[in-house]
Structure formats: structure tokens, C-alpha cells
Amino acid sequence: MLIAATVGAVVGMLPRYYAGRLFGLERVRRSADRFGRIMTLNAEEIDVAVNWFHRFGPIIVLFGRLMPLIRTLISIPAGLARMPLPVFLLASTSGALIWNTILTSAGYLLHEHYELVEVILDPLSYVVLALVVVIYPVRLVMWKPSKPSTPAE
């Protein structure tokens, strides 16, 4: 089960990685300048994220695979930052294997007590949804466009 789940996770993350590589950083920066308020990002923030990816990419990908929502999206910035495919695959596969081991073990240990898991996870999902509903409008209101670059003299 672990092998199938991990292979499925890796195969599922590759299209997002390649989409990030093909779309390209410059196109994302231009989109942020044009649609930044809706995205709640500007080009400067994208540059900061890409710089973090260049410094800590494999660690970010590995731990990103362990976090809901981020796990789904982390492949895109890895592709945008042009993380080498072997490094991306190693970090992603390791993170997916850890996550799948946790889920499989939890399922094995708790299968007869699903109602207890539901009591904990159901309210937690509402907390996460509430955070998204609160954070997005705050980012929308506080968004600032990138500062125009000045030509070097």
C-alpha cells in the first residue's frame, strides 16, 4: 500500500512541477504585477519565495509534502525555481513516503475508532477553512504593488 500510494503521489505531482517550469518565473512575475491584488502577491514577494527555494528548496519540498494544501501546491514553485528534477523527485518521494506512512499507520491503528478521528478532524477542517476565509480578505486589503524598478545610472 505504501509503495502504491507513494508512486501515485509522485506521478500526481509531476504535472504541477512541469507546469511551473513551462509557465516560467517571468510570466508569473508579470501576472503578479497585473493581477496581484487578486493573487494577493506581488513580483517582489515572488522573488523572495524563489530565493528561499534556491536556498532551501529540497527541505521546503520535503516538509511541504507533510502539510495539507501545501502538499498539493509545492510542486509549482519547485518548477518555477527550476529545481533539478532528481532533487525534486528525491525530496518529494521522501516527503510523500513519510506522509503515506503516517496515514497508513493511523488507518491501521484507528480503523475501528473512526468516530474518534472524525470528532477531532471535523472541527479542525472548519478552523482551517475559517483561517482561509479570514486571511484572504486581509491580504486583499493590505496588498501593495511592486515598487517600479529604477534604471541603473
C-alpha positions in Angstrom: 0.0 0.0 0.0 2.8 2.4 0.9 4.5 1.8 -2.5 1.3 2.4 -4.5 0.4 5.5 -2.5 3.9 7.0 -2.9 4.2 6.2 -6.6 0.7 7.7 -7.1 1.7 10.8 -5.2 4.9 11.3 -7.2 3.1 10.7 -10.5 0.4 13.2 -9.4 2.9 15.9 -8.5 4.9 15.9 -11.8 2.4 17.7 -13.9 2.4 20.7 -11.5 6.2 20.7 -11.4 6.4 20.8 -15.2 3.6 23.4 -15.3 5.8 25.6 -13.1 8.8 25.1 -15.3 6.9 25.7 -18.6 4.9 28.7 -17.4 8.1 30.3 -16.1 9.1 32.7 -13.5 8.9 35.9 -15.7 5.4 35.1 -16.7 4.4 34.6 -13.1 6.0 37.9 -12.1 4.2 39.7 -14.9 0.9 38.1 -13.8 1.6 39.2 -10.3 2.1 42.7 -11.4 -1.1 42.6 -13.5 -3.4 40.6 -11.2 -1.5 40.9 -8.0 -4.4 42.2 -5.9 -6.5 39.1 -6.7 -3.5 36.8 -6.2 -2.5 38.8 -3.1 1.1 38.6 -4.3 3.4 41.0 -6.0 6.5 40.3 -8.0 8.8 41.2 -5.1 7.1 38.6 -2.9 7.5 36.0 -5.7 11.2 36.8 -5.9 11.6 36.4 -2.1 9.9 33.0 -2.3 12.0 31.9 -5.3 15.2 32.9 -3.4 14.1 30.8 -0.4 13.5 28.0 -2.8 17.0 28.3 -4.3 18.5 28.2 -0.7 16.3 25.6 0.9 14.3 24.0 -1.9 14.7 20.3 -1.0 13.9 20.9 2.6 10.9 23.1 1.7 9.6 20.4 -0.7 10.2 17.6 1.8 8.3 19.3 4.7 5.8 20.8 2.3 4.7 17.3 1.5 3.7 16.8 5.1 1.3 19.7 5.2 -2.3 19.7 3.8 -2.9 22.1 1.0 0.8 23.0 0.7 1.4 19.3 -0.2 -0.7 19.9 -3.3 0.8 23.1 -4.4 4.5 22.8 -3.5 5.4 21.4 -6.9 4.6 24.6 -8.8 7.2 26.8 -7.0 9.7 24.0 -7.3 9.2 24.1 -11.1 9.3 27.9 -11.2 12.6 27.9 -9.3 13.9 25.3 -11.8 14.8 22.8 -9.0 16.7 20.0 -10.7 14.3 17.1 -11.4 16.4 14.4 -9.5 16.5 16.7 -6.4 12.8 17.4 -6.6 11.9 13.7 -7.0 14.1 12.7 -4.1 12.6 15.3 -1.7 9.1 14.7 -3.0 9.3 11.0 -2.8 10.8 11.1 0.7 8.1 13.5 1.9 5.3 11.5 0.3 6.6 8.3 1.8 6.7 9.8 5.3 3.2 11.2 4.9 1.8 7.9 3.5 3.4 6.0 6.3 1.8 8.3 8.9 -1.6 7.9 7.2 -1.4 4.2 6.7 -0.2 3.7 10.3 -3.0 5.9 11.6 -5.6 4.0 9.5 -4.3 0.6 10.8 -4.3 1.8 14.4 -7.5 3.7 14.3 -9.7 1.8 11.8 -12.1 0.6 14.5 -12.3 4.0 16.1 -13.0 6.3 13.1 -15.7 8.2 15.0 -12.9 9.4 17.4 -10.8 10.6 14.5 -13.9 12.4 13.0 -14.5 14.2 16.2 -11.0 15.7 16.1 -10.6 16.3 12.3 -14.1 17.6 11.6 -13.7 20.8 13.8 -10.1 21.1 12.6 -11.2 21.3 9.0 -13.6 24.2 9.9 -10.7 26.0 11.7 -8.6 25.7 8.5 -11.4 27.0 6.4 -12.1 29.9 8.7 -8.4 30.9 8.6 -8.5 31.0 4.8 -11.7 33.0 4.8 -10.2 35.5 7.2 -6.6 35.7 5.8 -7.5 36.2 2.1 -9.6 39.4 2.7 -6.9 40.7 5.0 -4.2 40.1 2.3 -6.5 41.6 -0.3 -6.9 44.8 1.7 -3.2 45.0 2.7 -1.8 44.2 -0.8 0.7 46.6 -2.3 2.0 46.6 -5.8 5.7 46.1 -6.5 7.9 49.1 -6.5 8.8 50.1 -10.0 12.4 49.3 -10.7 14.6 52.3 -11.5 17.2 52.1 -14.2 20.9 52.0 -13.1 22.8 55.2 -13.8 
